[in-house]
């Protein structure tokens, strides 16, 4: 059996009678990335804060990096790091001073802390801004400083709570690259996100969270497969041939045609046969095709069908 | 325990660095005490007398203590600001002693208070105040004032941990601090006040330290046998109450 880095069972957390977590469970093998996917207010952040020992819980059991979250929080804190949704550095200090401070609070020696700070500034491309106040950093720089602060002592488990929310695409890619590199080095990552493509890009397994519990889990592919068949999609050149194309494709299965986009969809089971058959039939009927391919359902669609609402939807609480 | 001390000390360095990085704050920070001594000492001190003695000599030790009381505002604001920001999440997710933030703040504030006292004494001397019983006793008086400051710092830390909104904190400090100074022996001797008011003033923790300081400086208005004892006891009581409460509030952030 592989090592389990994060294990949670029946976690329950109530705020003034409202359950933020209700029977939350999670199991993340060491050295993998688990994506917690869900809308605002689903309980993702609550779960992360509990697992990172920042929040007590009312019932259940949780273990992180081999230590019990409720009974051995000090051991947990030795082995984890957290980068939250909001900047968790001291804005009044410079980037370098922040890293040295956190190094010292990690009980590194004075010199060691300084050396480590320099390494991290280098690694996160912050050398030029090292002595500027952190408040004057751009959003992307702040997030990099945050990540650097989390990596002062290589954590066994890294919690990333919406690490790329509000970042421009370039900064987002930088964060993603860092995460990928960490995982190669053996770190376990628990990542919460509202962005489906982020989960798709980074996560080995995804747990879909809604109203305080995990409503589905699996690899990104499994989740997509779980909610429906693959589809053959065809976009034809001429609007007038839509009827002909529908007749041709109906040999494969029921056709869903959209006249506005000249797109036709057919649910398929045997993907290759369907593709070959469709291509041949369309050519024989002399219908010009702009696009032809097999599409898997997107995670967006998966999410919609699992929770009954879209991922970006704001929770009204 | 050694970890707790080391972490607290690291955090002290953090707060002192804040001051160094924003030097304009120092100017604002010291303008109030300087103003207190100059304005109160010079303006009021020129026009009043307490039983034939110099009012200025009577007043200045009171202003020393009053300044320490107002220092509580900066403490409370800084703590509530810290708690409202994400950086405390990082501290709390690290293997850092949970007492570090508050212990660090109180030590840093003590360092500021020492500097403050230095400035205040110089200003006092400039307006014609002096100590009359030798430097040893004068230092003891300063020591008692600093002891009160440490206790008040913890009141401020507690306040900052209860009222989480930094804006609210800075608003409530003045209405809290002002009556405490007015209803004390800072400006007027309690025996000149109406009976019940005088009693309140006598028992005010601020009065205890002011009376003891006057006694040790050899300034007029020192009376009551227990002044020194009270000036030690009151701060210790405040500390014993507010320090545990404040640390408990910090631990309770996880609720």
Interface residues (C-beta under 8 A of the other chain):
Chain A: X52 X53 X54 X55 X56 X74 X77 X78 X80 X81 X82 X84 X86 X87 X88 X89 X90 X91 X92 X93 X94 X97 X101 X102 X104 X105 X106 X107 X133 X149
Chain B: X3 X6 X7 X10 X11 X13 X14 X17 X18 X21 X22 X85 X86 X87 X89 X90 X91 X92 X93 X94 X95 X96 X100 X253 X254 X255
